[in-house]
């Protein structure tokens, strides 16, 4: 039998003691508080400390750039072109007056009208308000993550050492810790929901399922060092309703589910995600669809209608945008969720990009790469606003109702309210958008002509 030397035995003992101490600290300060939904305030102290370091680093960059005459990159937060909300008719009227001095209703058509469409086209190319919603939000300050600010460059030895120290902390300490927590949360979720799934339906099963879900999601939130502020909790979604929220990241689900109990809606997946879905549906009435079923809008609507008509079932969590947006705006809501006549509970989610960018650019990064970027960020900080329930008015159609809910979420979260479809992330602009502008212009010309004929 191989005998360990005294030195080797000492190393093994020290390693064993270190692992035991680390696991004990992990259990006492993270896992147990997560299970009971309490916090010792360590994450808030951590956040305040980071803010002070970020402020010092940003000031040091600005001073160093000034000393070396390096221009600082300033992101255009509100766009590079100043735009005012005016209609097509008003702008063409202004062009005609400045060009020929004629009133709008004098000619049927003027060549100067072409300049309006030319200018709009050039503005769209120079300041594309759609494409820039699918790229990471650029910061004005530096958070020691070189991927979030173009001003990162060598300024001083002290600043470079601080950045290197941050890399070591994030990759050598935070990343292993977060992976361990994520593994713990996912393992408990699969095991717990599978066991609860064997219990007979009743209050006991519902109680255990709720707390298993909350416990596991809270552990997963700790795995991201997420610091979440929930507002107006009295407006949290209730059974028989639909919770709709703006969509930035796959972790939106974890952010909301760590504070409430929801039925999820989504497509059936394979691999690890499929294992999790099959375990979850045993303990809770989630609504999963086959790939072929998702394309059948009527089937999806029927399944959702059947769910919300049972007032004893959990509220459904839906992200009507259908894709992730970079948390600067809210894009078009798909009308399907608003056609079934259920009470809608709007929720606004706003992330603070200073500590880490939560946006998932699925066209650029796979899920594994994205999760690695998330787990090597400093933290995920966000605010969640639960808004009063909204119902469809008698004179509203589904599209109008969806737009009203979207506007309310945008106002509450301080986001830009856009009419564009998030599907433009992967598709070309539909011809209907161009036809709509043509119809507006034609209506303006034909309308003027008809008015003159009557007179």
Buried (B, 14 or more C-beta within 10 A) or exposed (E): EEEEEEEEEEEEEEEEEEEEEEEEEBEEBBBEBBBEEEBEEEBEEBBEEBBEBBEEBBEBBBEBBEEEEBEEEEEEEEBEEEEEEEEBBEBBBEBBEEEEEEEBBEBEEBEBBEBBBEEEEEBBEEBEBBEBBBEBBBBEBBBBBBEBBEBBEEBEEEBEEBBEEBEEEBEEEBBEBBBBBBEBBBEBBBEBBBBBBEBEEEEEBBEBBBBBBBBBBBBBBBBBBBBBEBEEEEBBBBEBBBBBBBBBBBBBBBBBBBBBBBBBBBEBBEEEEEBBBBBBBBBBBBBBBEEEEBEEEEBBBEBBEEBBEEEEBBBBBBBBBBBBBBBBBBBBBBBBBBBBEBBBBBBBBBBBBBBBBBBBBBEEBEEEEBBBBBBBBBBBBBBBBBBEBBEBEEEBEBBBBBBBBBBBBBEBBEBBBBEBBBBBBEEEEEEEEEEEEEEEBEEBBEEBEEEEEEE
